[in-house]
């Protein structure tokens, strides 16, 4: 009976182990629908990112930089806080060459070949020598893309080049609520056309529909790059009150903001994801606002299809295996432990009690052999015969005064045979470990 239980436990442990290993390859894929297909790559220069601006020759720009500490080429958009830059330089001389965004490859190459410039600013990309300083958080991106302010990147790079301490972070961009007149003008246009495009904005039209906000057509506000050093008009919250339940998308230059339903759930995620990926290209090229808006809406769509909008998960059928999966390792351990315990009980006999001699063991095992001799037949009789043969050999070895170690070895073998006999008979009370418990104590 015990043997049967042992093998059942071993089989169960093996089955649990195989099941656990196989289930590791299983997975459940949940989708909110078929996301829009990715667009084909757009050839370089065909997305309106080139401004058409040109720059003088490298020699001419070198002469201009040597003649003045700051050189601004026509079409430049970058600005900065002069006092903060001087503090970052720590009294060390520096020369800055500022170029417009959207240069052709050969024009950009000429700008980077002006070795006389300590720092080169192309669009709002700041570099010096082999180094480039880039914004990495929303508070810096809004300065850079909404107002063209590159103070943070410029001070960081100049301080590093001049081995000065790292400058303090740039203060957050100031905001102000729109005046009643400003809000009325924008609101009237939104009610009429669904969009407000301020003079100087490059946005010409807005998408008729978008998968970014299913079931609701967003309202768009497009403003040109705002003056640096002045508070930014915060249209979003005010318009969200005027148009409850409608998505509000506001653009300040190349900076996109969202207010409206689920803003807290995804607005920061969309900002970090979008500008974290595209900031380098947006800082160097002169993309029209329509292109920036389209790419931003695509990113919001991708985030929506990822299920980050507090939407309920789709129904998934009950899977008993996945519910029981955490318990499988424990079940395997229990089965394996049971098998080992029963195997140890069968194979490993209790140690001989202190003071037990050869005569006592010989007498006890002989008595056991006599008692079960009348019960054996077939395989059990063969096991008993082997045991009696070894008992006889042990008696003769003891009589001839051979070493106790040798005699005990013969007795161990006889005890194993008698244990096998009891197992075949199905009589656990005749196992030597049980039968001799009182006799050898």
Residue pairs with C-beta under 8 A, 6 or more apart in sequence:
1 426
1 428
2 342
2 345
2 346
2 423
2 428
3 346
3 423
5 338
5 342
6 338
6 339
6 342
6 343
6 346
9 335
9 336
9 338
9 339
9 342
10 335
10 339
12 331
12 335
13 332
13 335
13 336
13 339
16 328
16 331
16 332
16 335
17 332
19 321
19 328
20 325
20 328
20 329
20 332
23 321
23 322
23 325
28 316
28 319
30 307
30 313
30 314
30 316
31 305
32 304
32 305
32 307
32 311
32 314
33 305
35 301
35 302
35 305
36 211
36 298
36 301
39 298
47 287
47 291
48 286
48 287
48 288
48 291
49 102
49 281
49 285
49 286
49 287
49 291
50 102
50 103
50 104
50 285
50 286
51 75
51 100
51 101
51 102
51 103
51 285
51 286
52 102
53 73
53 74
53 75
53 99
53 100
53 101
53 102
53 103
53 107
54 103
54 104
54 107
55 61
55 73
55 99
55 100
55 103
55 107
55 110
55 111
56 64
56 73
56 110
57 110
58 110
58 113
58 114
61 71
61 73
61 97
61 110
61 111
61 114
61 117
62 114
62 115
62 116
64 71
64 97
65 71
65 95
65 97
65 114
65 116
65 117
66 95
66 116
68 95
69 93
69 94
69 95
69 96
70 95
70 96
70 98
71 95
71 96
71 97
71 98
71 117
72 98
73 97
73 98
73 99
73 100
74 100
75 99
75 100
75 101
76 98
76 99
76 100
76 121
77 100
77 101
77 123
77 124
77 148
77 225
78 98
78 121
78 123
78 124
78 126
78 148
78 149
78 150
79 147
79 148
79 149
79 150
79 228
79 229
80 149
80 150
80 151
80 154
80 155
80 228
81 149
81 151
81 170
81 229
84 151
84 155
84 167
84 170
85 94
85 151
85 154
85 155
85 158
87 155
87 167
88 154
88 155
88 156
88 158
88 159
88 162
88 164
88 167
89 158
89 159
89 162
89 164
90 159
90 162
90 164
92 162
92 164
93 118
94 118
94 119
94 158
94 161
94 162
95 116
95 117
95 118
95 119
96 117
96 118
96 119
96 120
96 121
96 154
97 111
97 114
97 117
97 119
97 120
97 121
98 121
99 107
99 108
99 111
99 120
99 121
99 122
99 123
100 122
100 123
100 286
101 122
101 123
101 124
101 283
101 284
101 285
101 286
102 123
102 284
102 285
102 286
103 111
103 122
108 122
108 284
111 120
111 122
112 120
112 127
114 120
117 128
118 128
118 158
118 161
119 126
119 127
119 128
119 154
119 157
119 158
119 161
120 126
120 127
120 128
121 127
121 150
121 154
122 284
123 283
123 284
123 285
123 286
124 144
124 145
124 148
124 150
124 153
124 283
125 132
125 134
125 280
125 283
125 284
126 132
126 133
126 134
126 150
126 153
126 154
126 157
127 133
127 157
128 157
128 158
128 161
129 161
131 157
131 160
131 161
132 157
133 153
133 154
133 156
133 157
133 160
134 153
134 279
134 280
134 283
135 141
135 143
135 144
135 152
135 153
135 279
136 276
138 268
138 271
138 272
138 275
139 169
139 170
139 172
139 173
140 152
140 153
140 170
141 255
141 271
141 275
141 279
142 173
142 232
142 252
142 255
143 149
143 150
143 151
143 152
143 170
143 173
143 228
144 150
144 152
144 153
144 279
144 283
145 252
145 253
145 254
145 255
145 275
145 279
145 282
145 283
146 173
146 225
146 226
146 232
146 252
146 253
146 254
146 255
147 173
147 225
147 226
147 227
147 228
147 229
147 232
147 252
147 253
148 225
148 228
148 253
149 170
149 228
149 229
151 170
152 169
152 170
155 167
155 170
156 166
156 167
158 164
159 165
159 166
159 167
160 166
173 231
173 232
174 230
174 231
174 232
175 231
175 232
175 233
175 234
176 231
176 232
176 233
176 234
177 233
177 234
177 237
177 238
178 186
178 233
178 234
178 235
178 238
182 233
183 235
183 238
183 239
183 242
185 196
186 196
186 221
186 235
186 239
187 239
187 242
189 195
189 196
190 196
190 219
190 221
190 239
190 242
190 243
194 206
194 217
194 219
194 220
195 203
195 206
195 219
195 220
195 221
195 222
196 220
196 221
196 222
197 203
197 204
197 222
198 221
198 222
198 223
198 224
199 224
200 223
200 224
201 222
201 223
201 224
201 251
201 289
202 222
202 224
202 288
202 289
202 290
203 220
203 222
203 251
203 288
203 289
203 290
203 293
204 288
204 290
205 290
206 220
206 290
206 293
207 293
207 294
207 297
209 217
210 217
210 218
210 297
210 301
211 301
211 304
212 218
212 247
212 297
212 298
212 300
212 301
212 304
213 247
213 300
214 304
216 245
216 246
216 247
216 261
217 246
218 246
218 247
218 248
218 249
218 260
219 239
219 243
219 246
219 247
219 248
219 249
220 249
220 250
220 251
220 293
221 235
221 239
221 248
221 249
221 250
221 251
222 250
222 251
222 289
222 293
223 233
223 250
223 251
223 252
223 253
224 253
225 252
225 253
225 254
226 232
226 233
226 252
226 253
232 252
235 248
235 250
236 248
236 250
236 257
236 258
236 259
236 260
237 259
239 248
239 250
239 259
240 246
240 248
240 259
240 260
240 263
243 260
245 260
245 261
246 260
247 258
247 259
247 260
247 261
248 258
248 259
248 260
249 256
249 257
249 258
249 293
249 296
250 256
250 257
250 258
250 259
251 257
251 289
251 292
251 293
253 289
254 282
254 287
254 289
254 292
256 271
256 274
256 292
256 293
256 296
257 267
258 267
258 270
258 300
259 267
262 309
262 310
265 308
265 309
265 310
266 300
266 303
266 304
266 308
266 309
269 303
269 308
270 296
270 299
270 300
270 303
273 299
273 303
274 295
274 296
274 299
275 282
278 295
281 287
282 292
303 309
307 313
346 419
346 423
349 412
349 415
349 419
349 432
349 433
350 433
352 361
352 408
352 440
353 440
353 441
356 440
357 404
358 394
358 398
358 404
358 407
358 408
358 411
359 398
360 439
360 440
361 408
361 411
361 436
361 440
362 391
362 394
362 395
362 398
362 411
363 439
364 432
364 435
364 436
364 439
364 440
365 387
365 391
365 411
365 414
365 415
365 418
365 432
365 436
366 391
367 439
368 418
368 430
368 432
368 435
368 436
369 384
369 387
369 388
369 391
369 418
371 430
371 435
372 384
372 418
372 421
372 422
372 425
372 427
372 430
373 384
375 425
375 427
376 383
376 384
376 421
376 425
379 424
380 421
380 424
380 425
383 417
383 418
383 420
383 421
383 424
384 417
384 418
384 421
386 417
387 414
387 415
387 417
387 418
387 421
388 414
390 410
390 411
390 413
390 414
390 417
391 410
391 411
391 414
393 410
394 407
394 410
394 411
394 414
397 406
397 407
397 410
398 407
415 432
418 430
418 431
418 432
419 431
419 432
419 433
421 430
422 428
422 429
422 430
422 431
422 432
423 431
428 434
429 435
